Amino acid sequence: MTSRQPVLHTPRLTLEPLSLQHEAEHALASGSAADAARDTGAAEVQWREHGFGSWAIRDRHDASLLGVAELRFAGEGIEGIAPDEVEAGWWVTERRRNEGIATEAMRVALADVWSRTGTGLVTAYIAPGNPRSERVAAKLGFVVRGPGVGRSGEPMTVYELSRRA
C-alpha cells in the first residue's frame, strides 16, 4: 500500500484501505486468524490491481479496529453473482454490533466506489437467518435479486444495489 491511498471519514469512523498491516488487529476483532489472513491478503491484491477494495473500519475516538467494509470483484464460486460483479460485505466486532457501524461505514465506502469506478451495480450475498446483515442491506437500499449458493455450497440470498438507487 502506498501513502496515496484514500482515507474516508464519518463523524464516528475512519476507513482506511485494508492491508496486510491490519492482519493482527483483524484477527483480534474477528476472532479468526485464518479469516484475517485471507481477507487482508485478498484486499492488498484488490487495491493494487483495481484501485478500490475493502476498508478497515476504525473508531475515530480510540482508533480501535471495529470491522471491515468489503468491496471487491466477486471472483469465481458464488452462484448468483458473476465473477466480474462488485461484491459488498461487512462485519463488525461482536462488542460493537447494533450501533449502526456497518451501515455508516458501507454508506461512505459505496459513495467512494461509485465516485471512483465505472461500476453501476454492487451485489451482496447473505446467509438466511442473518437478520443483522439483512437490516444493513435494507438500510443501504439493496434489494433481493434471488437465491444463490456461497463458495462452500451454503444457501444464500443474493442482493443488489444500483448506482441510481
C-alpha positions as CSV (number, residue, x, y, z in Angstrom):
1,M,0.0,0.0,0.0
2,T,1.2,3.5,-0.7
3,S,0.6,6.6,1.4
4,R,-1.5,7.9,-1.5
5,Q,-4.4,5.5,-0.8
6,P,-7.6,7.2,0.2
7,V,-8.9,7.5,3.7
8,L,-12.6,8.1,4.4
9,H,-14.2,9.7,7.5
10,T,-17.6,9.9,9.1
11,P,-18.3,11.6,12.4
12,R,-17.6,8.4,14.3
13,L,-15.4,6.3,11.9
14,T,-12.2,6.4,9.9
15,L,-12.0,3.9,7.0
16,E,-8.6,3.0,5.6
17,P,-7.7,0.5,2.8
18,L,-7.5,-2.9,4.3
19,S,-4.0,-4.3,4.0
20,L,-1.6,-6.9,5.5
21,Q,-0.8,-4.3,8.1
22,H,-4.3,-4.9,9.6
23,E,-4.0,-8.7,9.9
24,A,-3.2,-8.9,13.6
25,E,-5.9,-6.4,14.5
26,H,-8.4,-8.1,12.2
27,A,-7.7,-11.5,13.9
28,L,-8.4,-10.0,17.3
29,A,-11.5,-8.1,16.2
30,S,-13.0,-11.0,14.2
31,G,-11.8,-13.8,16.4
32,S,-10.3,-15.7,13.4
33,A,-6.7,-15.6,12.3
34,A,-7.5,-17.6,9.2
35,D,-10.2,-15.1,8.1
36,A,-7.8,-12.2,8.9
37,A,-5.0,-13.7,6.7
38,R,-7.4,-14.4,3.8
39,D,-9.1,-11.0,3.9
40,T,-6.1,-8.8,4.3
41,G,-4.2,-10.7,1.5
42,A,-7.1,-10.5,-0.9
43,A,-7.6,-6.8,-0.1
44,E,-4.0,-6.0,-0.9
45,V,-4.4,-7.6,-4.3
46,Q,-7.8,-5.9,-5.0
47,W,-6.5,-2.4,-4.1
48,R,-3.3,-2.9,-6.1
49,E,-5.0,-4.3,-9.2
50,H,-8.2,-2.3,-9.3
51,G,-7.8,0.9,-7.2
52,F,-10.7,0.1,-4.8
53,G,-11.3,-2.6,-2.2
54,S,-12.1,-3.5,1.3
55,W,-11.8,-1.0,4.2
56,A,-10.6,-1.3,7.7
57,I,-13.2,0.4,9.9
58,R,-11.7,2.3,12.9
59,D,-13.3,4.2,15.8
60,R,-12.3,7.9,15.4
61,H,-12.2,8.2,19.2
62,D,-9.8,5.4,20.2
63,A,-8.6,4.2,16.7
64,S,-9.6,0.6,17.5
65,L,-10.4,-1.7,14.6
66,L,-14.2,-2.3,14.6
67,G,-14.6,-4.3,11.5
68,V,-14.4,-4.4,7.7
69,A,-16.4,-2.8,4.9
70,E,-15.8,-5.1,1.9
71,L,-16.0,-4.1,-1.8
72,R,-14.3,-6.3,-4.3
73,F,-14.8,-8.2,-7.5
74,A,-16.7,-11.4,-6.6
75,G,-14.5,-13.8,-8.4
76,E,-15.4,-17.4,-9.1
77,G,-17.5,-19.6,-6.9
78,I,-20.7,-17.7,-5.9
79,E,-23.8,-18.9,-7.7
80,G,-26.0,-15.9,-8.4
81,I,-23.1,-13.4,-8.6
82,A,-20.9,-13.1,-11.7
83,P,-17.2,-13.1,-11.2
84,D,-16.8,-9.6,-12.6
85,E,-19.5,-8.1,-10.4
86,V,-18.5,-5.9,-7.4
87,E,-19.5,-7.7,-4.2
88,A,-20.1,-5.9,-0.9
89,G,-19.8,-7.4,2.6
90,W,-19.5,-6.2,6.1
91,W,-18.7,-7.3,9.6
92,V,-18.3,-5.5,13.0
93,T,-16.6,-6.9,16.0
94,E,-19.1,-8.5,18.4
95,R,-18.8,-6.0,21.2
96,R,-19.8,-3.1,18.9
97,R,-22.7,-4.6,17.0
98,N,-26.1,-2.9,16.8
99,E,-24.6,0.6,16.8
100,G,-25.1,1.3,13.1
101,I,-21.4,1.0,12.4
102,A,-21.7,-1.3,9.4
103,T,-24.4,0.9,7.8
104,E,-22.4,4.1,8.4
105,A,-19.2,2.6,7.0
106,M,-20.8,1.0,4.0
107,R,-22.5,4.3,3.0
108,V,-19.2,6.1,2.7
109,A,-17.5,3.0,1.1
110,L,-20.2,2.8,-1.5
111,A,-20.1,6.5,-2.2
112,D,-16.4,6.1,-2.8
113,V,-16.7,3.2,-5.2
114,W,-19.5,5.0,-7.1
115,S,-17.3,8.1,-7.4
116,R,-14.1,6.4,-8.5
117,T,-15.2,3.5,-10.6
118,G,-17.5,2.9,-13.6
119,T,-19.5,0.2,-11.8
120,G,-23.2,0.7,-11.9
121,L,-24.2,-2.2,-9.6
122,V,-23.0,-3.7,-6.4
123,T,-24.0,-7.2,-5.1
124,A,-24.1,-8.9,-1.8
125,Y,-25.0,-12.3,-0.5
126,I,-26.3,-13.0,2.9
127,A,-27.0,-16.3,4.6
128,P,-30.6,-17.0,5.5
129,G,-31.3,-16.2,9.2
130,N,-28.8,-13.3,9.4
131,P,-31.2,-10.5,10.3
132,R,-28.4,-8.0,11.2
133,S,-26.9,-8.2,7.7
134,E,-30.4,-8.2,6.2
135,R,-31.2,-4.9,8.1
136,V,-27.9,-3.3,6.9
137,A,-28.6,-4.3,3.3
138,A,-32.2,-2.8,3.5
139,K,-30.9,0.4,5.1
140,L,-28.4,0.8,2.3
141,G,-31.1,0.2,-0.4
142,F,-30.1,-3.3,-1.5
143,V,-33.0,-5.3,-3.0
144,V,-33.3,-9.1,-3.3
145,R,-32.1,-10.4,-6.6
146,G,-32.8,-14.1,-5.8
147,P,-31.3,-17.3,-4.4
148,G,-27.7,-18.1,-4.6
149,V,-25.1,-20.5,-3.3
150,G,-21.9,-19.5,-1.5
151,R,-18.4,-20.7,-2.2
152,S,-18.7,-23.6,0.4
153,G,-22.1,-24.7,-1.0
154,E,-24.2,-22.9,1.6
155,P,-27.5,-21.4,0.5
156,M,-27.5,-17.6,0.3
157,T,-29.8,-14.8,-0.7
158,V,-28.3,-12.5,-3.4
159,Y,-28.9,-8.8,-3.1
160,E,-28.1,-5.9,-5.5
161,L,-27.8,-2.2,-5.3
162,S,-27.9,0.0,-8.3
163,R,-25.8,3.2,-8.5
164,R,-29.0,5.0,-9.4
165,A,-30.6,4.0,-6.1
